Amino acid sequence: MSGPGRPAETAPEDVAVPTDAPGSPPVNRRWWWVRPDGWPARTGWFRALRARTGRLGTVAAAWAGRRRGPLVDGAVLTFYLAVAGYVTSPLWLNRDRMTYADNDMMLFEWMLSRAAQAVTGLENPLYSTALNAPDGINLMANTSVLGLGLPLTPVTLLFGSQTSYLLAVVLSLTGTAAAWYLFLSRRLVPSRPGAAVAGLFCGFAPGMISQATGHLHMISQFLVPAILWVVFDPRTDRVRRRGVLLGLLVTYQVFLGEEVLAFLVLACGLFTVGYAVAAPATARRLAPAFLGRLGVGTVTGVVLLAYPLWFQFFGPGHYRGLPFDPAAYALDLESFTAVARQSITGYDSVPGLLSPNATEENSFFGLGLIVLCAVIAIWQWRRPLVKALVLCAVVFAALALGETVRLGGQPLDLQGPYRLVSGLPLIDLAVPARFPLICVPVLAILLAISFERVFDRANRPAEVAGAAGVAGAHPATDRPAPLGARVPVRLLWTGAVVAVLLPVAPAPLVTKPVWPVPEFIASGQWRSYVPPGRTLVPVPPTTGSEAIAGMYWSARTGLAFTAPGGYFIGPTGADDRQARWGSPDRPTAVLLGRVARSGEVPVIGDAERRQAIEDLRHWRAAIVVQGGLHRGAPVKETLDRLLGPGRDISGAWVWDVRAQVDG
């Protein structure tokens, strides 16, 4: 009954009243007591009962939804963690092995140990003299990953640098996937399945697994979605508060990896331009708050990063430029349709021709995924978001081709677009082969959008019917299409996504055996030979762009001793700030490195002996230690001729040079 001030009674939406009227919506038989002829619904007492029950059902459904949401989120995040554990399982199960990018793994183990030492010793975390004696290393100008090393200090101290490194890889991969899932499911698409698939791809795409073999700073992307959340927040209030939050996030990302932040800045800039062109009215409306947040965030970041950035560019051990030509690290055009070696369908023969090295297979998406995402882009092209995403994907994929486009390993008579922008700030310091990492979330977002349309829009025919019935909507009513019409489409689309993602699914990381830390080092026996202020010289002492045994021993012993050389980027000399790998090589280091590579013992005379003593004095050496080497016998023989007979002490050859250096 209805009257003034009382709304007319209507049946709850989920208990539609049956009717025989032509064109009427189909009867929803969710409630068991609704007979096909609709008789109970025509009685007043039943309408009241049904209305109350409907309201209770709505409350119960909302309560169940609130309970189900966290359970779904927890299940998704647990699955991500399981995948990360599966990827890193060879390293957890075989602690005497490293990834094939062992140089980089040694580097980041050392960085994690150094961060722990800085915390326990209350030392400057931006600089260290534990390597490259006597000059030290500017850690802020290198990939020191303090954003991981400082929080993981308890793990490093209790379980060692290897466990800390493996945990950092797991947390970075899992955290990146989880952050994208939460960002997409809360901000961009209501489809949790779509967001889950997109997050999985963001965290475990071929490029991420390729980088996980040794580039810890490149896989630490879990703050990227949070930064995007703040930068592109559609709300226009609390500008200063969100700007300060943006500055804090950017500051922390600097201590995770500046290169990722540089890529993020480039991608956000291009995306903003593309979106503004595609949706100018929306861009004008959001511009004041958007620019305000950026301004406040910039000021906050400058204040917080003033000293670290000064130290990086002007502090001790700073350098200019890069020790290599970034343009030399480009990708082959065919790489975009190939499969990476770290994927379950990958193999070793082809990828080596299509990428600069095994850690830079960032564009190996596979033909199926590229075609599917192209279909999604065409299908959803009317959306400004999709247009801006496609612009980013095309531009950064093109930049990855370098200055000269190659196809199948052969250069084409075609200049790459990177040649046009290689001198611009940020781009001049970026490796072209890493630009496809920007394409990873772009493809993931397109997949999430497609799931949203196929799954969560099935009950919105007005929006979906125009897409050729893709979501399975009933074209003549506001009610959902019959279940039989929706399920096949969902299954078919899910099958298509699985079919294109399964070939590029990650395989466990490839590993190789590593020489163990000699017992002489691990047990601390070296301490009785090395007084304060002196160094332990590993063999070979310095090797330019390669990690040294001493760096590995140092990391595994918690930086217990000081050593010359190391694997880092530093200046060429005190008067030449041009970047180079490692410290300037001393003649004796060059000699021993050549013997370790060739296995040939050179002629040693008085000149070489005098030079060896001079170099040892420069390094402030107390002992020279040789551990496991593939050509260890020729190296030992060379050292015996230079320094006199060495001693075999607990698995290492040791030369005590204190008398010669002090003489």
C-alpha positions in Angstrom: 0.0 0.0 0.0 1.2 3.5 -0.8 0.2 6.9 0.2 1.5 10.4 0.8 4.9 10.4 2.3 5.3 6.6 1.8 7.1 5.2 -1.2 5.4 2.6 -3.3 6.4 -1.0 -2.4 8.7 -2.6 -4.8 10.1 -6.0 -4.9 13.8 -6.4 -4.1 15.9 -6.5 -7.2 17.1 -10.0 -6.7 13.6 -11.5 -6.3 12.0 -10.3 -9.6 8.2 -10.7 -9.7 7.3 -13.1 -12.5 5.2 -11.8 -15.3 3.9 -13.1 -18.6 4.1 -9.7 -20.2 5.9 -9.8 -23.6 9.5 -8.6 -23.4 9.5 -8.8 -19.7 12.8 -9.8 -17.9 13.3 -13.5 -17.1 12.2 -14.8 -13.8 14.9 -15.0 -11.2 14.3 -18.2 -9.2 16.8 -17.5 -6.6 14.2 -17.7 -3.8 12.7 -21.2 -3.5 9.2 -20.0 -2.5 8.6 -18.0 -5.6 6.4 -20.2 -7.7 6.5 -19.9 -11.5 3.0 -18.4 -11.6 4.1 -15.7 -9.1 1.1 -16.5 -6.8 2.9 -15.8 -3.5 4.2 -12.5 -4.6 0.6 -11.2 -5.1 -0.3 -11.5 -1.4 0.2 -8.6 0.9 1.6 -10.6 3.8 4.1 -12.3 1.5 5.3 -9.0 0.0 6.1 -7.7 3.5 7.9 -10.9 4.5 9.8 -10.9 1.2 10.8 -7.3 1.7 12.2 -8.0 5.1 13.9 -11.1 4.0 15.3 -9.3 1.0 16.8 -6.6 3.3 18.3 -9.3 5.5 19.7 -11.0 2.5 21.2 -7.8 1.3 22.9 -7.3 4.7 24.1 -10.9 4.8 25.5 -10.6 1.3 27.3 -7.4 2.2 28.7 -9.1 5.3 29.8 -12.1 3.3 31.4 -9.8 0.7 33.4 -8.0 3.4 34.6 -11.3 4.7 35.3 -12.8 1.3 37.3 -9.8 0.0 40.2 -10.2 2.5 40.2 -13.9 2.0 40.5 -13.5 -1.7 43.3 -10.9 -1.2 45.1 -13.2 1.1 44.8 -16.2 -1.3 46.2 -14.1 -4.1 49.1 -12.8 -2.1 49.9 -16.2 -0.8 50.0 -17.5 -4.4 52.4 -14.8 -5.4 54.7 -15.7 -2.5 54.5 -19.4 -3.6 55.5 -18.4 -7.1 58.4 -16.4 -5.8 59.5 -19.3 -3.7 59.3 -21.6 -6.7 61.4 -19.3 -8.8 64.1 -19.0 -6.2 63.9 -22.6 -5.0 67.2 -23.7 -6.6 69.1 -21.2 -4.5 67.2 -22.0 -1.3 67.8 -25.7 -1.7 71.4 -25.5 -3.0 73.3 -23.0 -0.8 76.6 -23.8 -2.6 75.3 -22.2 -5.9 74.7 -18.8 -7.3 72.8 -17.5 -10.3 74.7 -17.4 -13.6 75.0 -13.6 -13.0 77.2 -14.4 -10.0 79.0 -11.1 -10.3 75.8 -9.2 -9.6 74.7 -11.6 -6.8 78.1 -11.1 -5.1 77.6 -7.3 -5.5 74.2 -7.2 -3.8 75.1 -9.6 -1.1 78.0 -7.3 -0.3 75.6 -4.3 -0.3 73.2 -6.0 2.1 76.1 -6.8 4.4 77.3 -3.2 4.2 73.9 -1.9 5.1 73.9 -4.1 8.2 77.3 -3.0 9.2 76.3 0.7 8.8 73.4 0.1 11.2 75.3 -1.8 13.8 78.4 0.4 13.6 76.4 3.7 13.3 78.4 4.5 10.1 77.7 6.5 7.0 75.6 4.2 4.8 76.5 6.2 1.7 80.2 5.4 1.8 82.5 2.5 2.6 86.3 1.8 2.8 85.8 -2.0 3.3 86.5 -2.4 -0.5 88.7 -0.5 -2.9 91.3 0.2 -0.3 92.6 2.8 0.2 90.2 5.0 -1.6 86.8 3.5 -0.7 83.5 3.4 -2.6 80.7 6.0 -3.0 77.8 3.7 -2.3 75.2 6.4 -3.1 76.6 6.5 -6.7 76.2 2.7 -6.9 73.3 0.3 -6.6 73.4 0.1 -2.8 69.7 -0.8 -2.3 69.7 0.7 1.1 65.9 0.6 1.0 66.2 -3.2 1.3 69.4 -3.5 3.2 68.5 -1.4 6.2 65.2 -3.1 6.9 66.8 -6.6 6.4 69.6 -5.9 8.8 68.3 -8.4 11.4 68.1 -11.1 8.8 71.6 -10.3 7.5 73.1 -10.4 11.0 71.3 -13.6 12.1 71.4 -15.7 8.9 74.0 -14.1 6.6 74.1 -12.2 3.4 73.0 -15.1 1.2 69.7 -15.6 3.1 69.2 -11.9 3.1 69.7 -11.7 -0.6 67.3 -14.5 -1.4 64.7 -13.0 0.9 65.1 -9.7 -0.8 64.5 -11.3 -4.2 61.4 -13.1 -2.9 60.0 -10.0 -1.2 60.7 -7.8 -4.3 59.0 -10.2 -6.7 56.1 -10.8 -4.4 55.8 -7.2 -3.3 55.7 -5.9 -6.8 53.0 -8.4 -7.9 51.0 -7.7 -4.7 51.3 -3.9 -5.0 50.0 -4.0 -8.6 47.2 -6.3 -7.6 46.1 -4.0 -4.8 46.4 -0.9 -6.9 44.5 -2.3 -9.9 41.7 -4.0 -7.8 41.2 -0.8 -5.7 41.7 1.9 -8.2 41.4 0.8 -11.8 39.3 -2.4 -12.3 36.7 -4.0 -10.0 37.6 -7.5 -11.2 39.7 -9.3 -8.7 40.5 -12.1 -11.1 41.7 -9.6 -13.7 43.8 -7.7 -11.1 45.2 -11.0 -9.8 46.3 -12.0 -13.3 47.7 -8.5 -14.0 49.6 -8.5 -10.7 51.1 -11.9 -11.4 52.4 -10.7 -14.8 53.8 -7.5 -13.3 55.7 -9.4 -10.7 56.8 -12.4 -12.8 57.0 -11.3 -16.4 60.0 -12.6 -18.4 61.8 -9.3 -17.9 61.4 -9.4 -14.2 62.7 -13.0 -13.9 65.6 -12.0 -16.2 66.5 -9.1 -13.9 66.0 -11.3 -10.8 69.1 -13.3 -11.8 71.2 -10.5 -10.5 69.7 -7.0 -10.6 68.1 -6.6 -7.2 67.5 -2.8 -7.8 65.5 -3.4 -11.0 63.0 -5.9 -9.4 62.3 -3.7 -6.4 59.3 -2.1 -7.9 56.7 -2.5 -5.1 56.5 1.3 -4.5 55.7 2.0 -8.2 52.0 1.4 -7.9 51.8 3.4 -4.7 53.5 6.3 -6.4 51.1 6.0 -9.3 48.2 5.9 -6.8 49.1 9.3 -5.4 50.2 10.9 -8.7 47.0 10.0 -10.6 44.6 10.3 -7.6 41.3 11.6 -9.1 40.4 13.3 -5.8 41.2 17.0 -5.7 41.3 17.6 -2.0 44.2 17.2 0.5 46.7 18.3 -2.1 49.5 19.1 0.4 49.0 15.9 2.4 49.1 13.7 -0.7 52.0 15.7 -2.1 54.1 15.1 1.1 53.2 11.4 0.8 54.4 11.4 -2.8 57.7 13.0 -1.7 58.2 10.3 0.9 57.5 7.5 -1.5 59.8 8.9 -4.1 62.6 9.4 -1.5 62.3 5.7 -0.5 62.3 4.6 -4.1 65.6 6.5 -4.6 67.1 4.1 -2.0 65.7 1.1 -3.8 66.7 2.0 -7.3 67.1 5.3 -9.1 66.8 3.7 -12.5 63.3 2.4 -11.8 62.4 5.9 -10.6 63.8 7.4 -13.8 61.7 5.0 -15.9 58.7 5.9 -13.8 59.1 9.6 -14.4 59.5 9.1 -18.1 56.4 6.8 -18.3 54.3 9.1 -16.2 55.2 12.1 -18.3 54.4 10.4 -21.6 51.2 8.9 -20.1 50.0 12.3 -18.9 50.5 13.8 -22.3 48.7 11.0 -24.0 45.8 11.1 -21.6 45.5 14.9 -21.8 45.2 14.7 -25.6 42.7 11.9 -25.4 40.5 13.4 -22.6 41.2 17.2 -22.5 38.2 18.1 -20.4 39.1 15.6 -17.7 42.7 16.6 -17.8 41.8 20.3 -17.3 39.6 19.4 -14.3 42.3 17.4 -12.6 45.2 19.5 -13.6 45.3 21.9 -10.6 45.3 19.1 -8.0 47.7 17.0 -10.1 50.2 19.8 -10.5 49.8 20.7 -6.8 50.7 17.2 -5.6 53.7 17.1 -8.0 54.9 20.5 -6.7 54.6 19.6 -3.0 56.1 16.2 -3.7 59.0 17.7 -5.5 59.8 20.1 -2.7 59.5 17.3 -0.1 61.8 15.0 -2.1 64.4 17.8 -2.7 64.5 18.5 1.1 64.9 14.9 2.0 67.3 13.9 -0.7 69.5 17.1 -0.7 72.4 15.5 1.2 72.3 12.0 -0.4 72.2 13.5 -3.9 75.0 15.9 -3.1 77.0 13.0 -1.8 76.3 11.0 -5.0 77.3 13.7 -7.4 80.0 15.6 -5.4 81.1 13.4 -2.5 84.2 11.2 -2.3 84.4 8.7 -5.1 81.9 10.4 -7.3 82.1 10.1 -11.1 80.6 11.4 -14.3 78.8 9.5 -17.0 78.8 5.7 -17.4 81.6 3.2 -17.8 79.9 1.8 -20.9 77.9 3.0 -23.9 74.2 2.6 -23.2 73.4 2.4 -26.9 75.3 -0.9 -27.1 72.7 -2.5 -24.8 69.7 -2.7 -27.2 67.2 -5.4 -28.1 66.5 -7.1 -31.3 63.1 -6.5 -32.9 62.5 -10.3 -33.0 62.9 -10.4 -29.2 59.4 -9.1 -28.6 57.9 -12.3 -30.1 60.5 -14.7 -28.7 60.5 -16.7 -25.4 63.1 -15.9 -22.7 65.4 -18.6 -21.5 64.1 -18.3 -17.9 60.5 -19.1 -19.1 59.2 -22.6 -19.0 59.2 -22.9 -22.8 62.5 -21.1 -23.2 65.8 -22.3 -24.5 69.3 -21.0 -24.8 70.1 -20.8 -28.5 68.0 -18.0 -29.8 67.8 -15.4 -26.9 71.5 -15.0 -26.9 71.2 -13.4 -30.4 68.3 -11.1 -29.5 69.5 -9.5 -26.2 72.8 -8.0 -25.0 73.0 -10.7 -22.3 71.0 -13.1 -20.3 69.9 -10.6 -17.7 68.4 -8.2 -20.1 65.7 -10.3 -21.8 63.0 -7.7 -21.0 61.1 -7.8 -24.2 60.4 -11.5 -24.6 56.6 -11.3 -24.4 55.8 -13.9 -27.0 53.7 -13.4 -30.1 50.5 -14.6 -28.5 50.5 -12.1 -25.7 51.3 -9.2 -28.1 48.4 -10.2 -30.4 45.9 -10.6 -27.6 46.8 -7.2 -26.1 46.5 -5.6 -29.5 43.0 -7.1 -29.8 42.1 -5.7 -26.3 43.5 -2.2 -27.3 41.4 -2.2 -30.5 38.3 -3.4 -28.6 38.7 -0.7 -25.8 40.2 2.0 -28.0 37.5 4.5 -27.1 38.8 4.7 -23.5 41.4 7.5 -23.0 43.2 5.2 -20.5 43.9 2.6 -23.2 45.1 5.2 -25.7 47.6 6.6 -23.2 48.8 3.1 -22.3 49.3 2.1 -25.9 51.3 5.3 -26.5 53.6 4.4 -23.7 54.0 0.8 -24.9 54.8 1.7 -28.5 57.2 4.5 -27.6 59.3 2.6 -25.1 59.3 -0.6 -27.1 60.7 1.4 -30.0 63.3 3.0 -27.8 64.5 -0.4 -26.7 65.7 -1.1 -30.3 68.6 1.2 -29.9 70.2 3.4 -32.6 70.1 0.7 -35.3 67.2 -1.7 -35.6 68.2 -5.4 -35.8 66.1 -8.3 -36.8 67.2 -11.9 -36.0 70.6 -10.7 -35.1 71.2 -8.8 -38.4 71.2 -5.0 -38.6 68.7 -3.4 -40.9 69.1 -0.3 -42.9 66.8 1.5 -40.4 67.7 3.9 -37.7 66.1 3.4 -34.3 64.2 6.2 -32.5 66.7 6.0 -29.6 69.1 7.9 -31.8 66.8 10.9 -31.7 66.6 11.1 -27.9 69.8 9.5 -26.6 71.2 12.9 -25.5 68.2 13.9 -23.4 68.5 13.9 -19.6 67.5 10.6 -17.9 67.5 8.8 -21.2 71.2 9.4 -21.7 71.8 7.3 -18.6 69.3 4.6 -19.3 70.0 1.2 -20.9 67.7 0.9 -23.9 67.2 -2.8 -23.3 65.4 -2.0 -20.0 62.7 0.2 -21.5 60.4 -2.8 -22.1 60.1 -3.1 -18.4 57.7 -0.1 -18.7 55.6 -2.2 -21.2 55.1 -4.9 -18.6 52.5 -3.1 -16.5 51.0 -1.6 -19.7 50.2 -5.1 -21.0 49.1 -6.2 -17.5 46.6 -3.3 -17.3 45.2 -4.2 -20.7 44.6 -7.8 -19.5 42.9 -6.5 -16.3 40.6 -4.3 -18.3 39.6 -7.2 -20.5 38.7 -9.3 -17.5 36.7 -6.4 -16.1 34.7 -6.3 -19.4 34.2 -10.0 -19.7 33.5 -10.8 -16.0 32.2 -7.8 -14.1 30.2 -6.1 -16.8 28.1 -9.1 -17.7 25.2 -7.6 -15.8 25.5 -4.2 -17.5 24.2 -4.9 -21.1 23.9 -1.2 -22.0 27.7 -0.9 -21.7 28.6 -4.3 -23.1 26.1 -5.1 -25.8 27.9 -2.7 -28.1 31.1 -4.9 -27.8 29.5 -7.6 -29.9 28.1 -9.3 -26.8 31.6 -10.0 -25.4 30.4 -10.0 -21.8 27.5 -12.2 -22.4 24.8 -9.6 -21.7 21.2 -10.1 -22.6 20.6 -7.4 -25.2 16.9 -6.8 -24.5 16.9 -6.3 -20.8 18.7 -4.9 -17.8 18.9 -8.3 -16.3 21.9 -10.6 -16.7 22.1 -12.9 -19.7 21.4 -16.5 -18.9 24.2 -18.3 -17.2 24.7 -20.6 -20.1 25.4 -17.6 -22.3 27.9 -16.1 -19.9 29.9 -19.0 -18.8 31.3 -20.1 -22.2 32.5 -16.6 -23.0 34.2 -16.3 -19.6 35.8 -19.7 -20.0 36.9 -19.0 -23.5 38.5 -15.7 -22.5 40.2 -17.2 -19.5 41.5 -19.9 -21.7 42.9 -17.4 -24.2 44.7 -15.5 -21.5 46.1 -18.7 -20.0 47.2 -19.8 -23.5 49.3 -16.7 -24.1 50.7 -16.4 -20.6 51.6 -20.0 -19.9 54.5 -20.2 -22.5 56.1 -17.1 -20.8 55.5 -18.4 -17.2 58.7 -18.3 -15.1 61.0 -21.3 -14.6 63.2 -21.7 -11.5 66.3 -19.5 -11.7 69.3 -21.2 -13.4 72.2 -21.6 -11.1 75.9 -22.7 -11.2 78.3 -23.9 -8.5 80.5 -21.3 -6.8 83.8 -21.8 -5.0 83.3 -22.0 -1.3 84.7 -19.4 1.1 88.0 -20.9 2.3 88.0 -22.1 5.9 91.0 -19.8 6.5 88.6 -16.9 5.8 85.3 -18.3 7.2 86.8 -19.3 10.5 88.6 -16.0 11.1 92.1 -17.4 11.1 93.1 -14.5 8.9 92.7 -12.1 11.9 96.0 -13.1 13.4 97.8 -12.0 10.2 96.0 -8.7 9.5 96.6 -5.9 12.0 94.3 -2.9 12.1 94.7 -0.5 9.2 96.0 -3.3 6.9 94.2 -5.2 4.1 93.7 -8.7 3.0 94.5 -9.0 -0.7 92.5 -11.6 -2.6 93.7 -13.2 -5.8 93.2 -11.8 -8.4 93.1 -8.4 -6.5 91.1 -6.3 -9.0 89.4 -7.3 -12.2 87.7 -4.2 -13.5 84.1 -5.1 -14.5 84.2 -8.5 -12.7 83.5 -9.3 -9.1 86.5 -10.5 -7.1 86.7 -13.4 -4.6 87.5 -10.9 -1.8 84.1 -9.2 -2.4 82.4 -12.6 -2.0 84.4 -13.5 1.1 83.7 -10.1 2.5 80.0 -10.4 2.1 79.8 -13.9 3.5 81.8 -12.8 6.6 79.9 -9.6 7.3 82.6 -7.3 5.9 85.1 -8.5 8.5 88.2 -7.4 6.6 89.3 -4.7 4.2 90.3 -5.5 0.7 91.4 -3.6 -2.5 89.4 -3.5 -5.7 85.8 -4.6 -6.0 82.9 -4.6 -8.4 81.5 -1.1 -8.5 81.5 2.1 -10.6 84.0 4.7 -9.7 86.2 7.5 -11.2 89.1 6.7 -13.5 91.4 8.6 -11.2 91.7 11.4 -8.7 91.9 14.0 -11.5 89.7 12.2 -14.0 86.1 11.7 -12.9 85.0 9.8 -16.0 83.2 6.6 -14.8 84.9 3.2 -15.0 84.3 -0.3 -13.7 86.2 -0.9 -10.4 89.4 0.8 -9.3 92.3 1.6 -11.6 94.1 -1.6 -12.1 97.6 -1.8 -10.7 100.2 -3.7 -12.9 100.3 -6.7 -10.5 96.5 -7.0 -10.6 96.6 -7.0 -14.4 99.4 -9.6 -14.4 97.5 -12.0 -12.1 94.2 -11.5 -13.9 95.8 -12.4 -17.2 97.3 -15.6 -15.7 93.9 -16.6 -14.1 92.3 -16.2 -17.6 94.9 -17.9 -19.7 96.6 -20.3 -17.4 100.1 -19.3 -18.8 102.8 -18.5 -16.3 104.8 -15.4 -17.4 108.5 -14.7 -17.1 109.0 -13.0 -13.7 112.1 -10.8 -13.1 113.2 -8.2 -10.6 111.1 -5.5 -12.2 107.9 -7.5 -11.7 108.9 -8.3 -8.1 109.6 -4.6 -7.3 106.3 -3.6 -8.9 104.4 -6.2 -6.9 105.8 -4.8 -3.6 105.0 -1.3 -4.7 101.4 -2.4 -5.5 101.1 -4.2 -2.2 102.3 -1.1 -0.3 99.6 0.9 -2.2 97.0 -1.5 -1.0 98.5 -1.5 2.6 98.5 -5.3 2.3 99.3 -7.7 5.2 98.6 -11.0 3.5 97.7 -12.2 0.0 95.1 -15.1 -0.2 94.3 -17.4 -3.0 91.1 -19.5 -2.8 89.5 -21.7 -5.4 90.3 -20.8 -9.0 89.8 -22.7 -12.3 93.5 -22.1 -13.2 94.8 -21.9 -9.6 98.1 -23.7 -10.2 99.5 -21.2 -12.7 98.4 -18.3 -10.4 100.0 -19.9 -7.4 103.3 -20.5 -9.3 103.3 -16.8 -10.4 102.8 -15.6 -6.9 105.5 -17.9 -5.6 107.9 -16.3 -8.1 106.8 -12.8 -7.1 106.5 -13.1 -3.3 108.2 -16.4 -2.4 106.6 -19.7 -1.4 103.1 -19.5 -0.1 101.6 -21.6 2.8 98.5 -23.8 2.6 96.4 -22.8 5.6 92.9 -24.3 6.0 92.1 -24.5 2.3 93.8 -21.4 1.1 97.2 -20.4 -0.1 98.5 -17.5 2.0 101.5 -15.2 1.5 102.4 -13.1 4.5 103.9 -10.0 3.0 104.1 -7.7 6.1 107.9 -7.9 6.2 108.3 -7.1 2.5 105.7 -4.3 2.6 107.2 -2.7 5.8 110.8 -3.2 4.7 
